[in-house]
C-alpha cells in the first residue's frame, strides 16, 4: 500500500468522519417534478473527527495494515 493509494481510499470514507452525511436531489422528468433525499447517521456522531483528523488516522491505519474500526449506522431516504 502506497501513501497515495491510502489517501485515495480514505478520501472515499472521509464524508462520514463526523458521523453524518446527507444528499438532496431535485429534477424534472417526463413524469413531472421529482425529488429525493437521503441521510446517513453512524455511531461516529458520538465521537466526531474533523476531516484532517480522520484522514491522518485512516492513512496511518491503512499503511500499517490495521482493519477499519467497526461502525454502525442507519440510512433513511425518500423520493417524491
MOUR-V602407 format. One record per backbone hydrogen bond with DSSP energy under -0.5 kcal/mol. NH is the residue of the N-H (numbers start at 1). CO is the residue of the C=O. Records with the same first field share a line. If there is no record, write none. Layout:
BEGIN
NH=CO, CO
END
This chain:
BEGIN
6=2
7=3
8=4
9=5
10=6
11=7
12=8
13=9, 10
14=10
16=13
17=14
19=16
21=40
23=38
25=36
27=34
29=32
32=29
34=27
36=25
37=78
38=23
39=76
40=21
41=74
42=19
43=72
45=42
46=43
47=44
48=45
49=17
54=50
55=51
56=52
57=53
58=54
59=55
60=56
61=57
62=58
63=59
64=60
65=61, 62
66=61
74=41
76=39
78=37
80=35
END
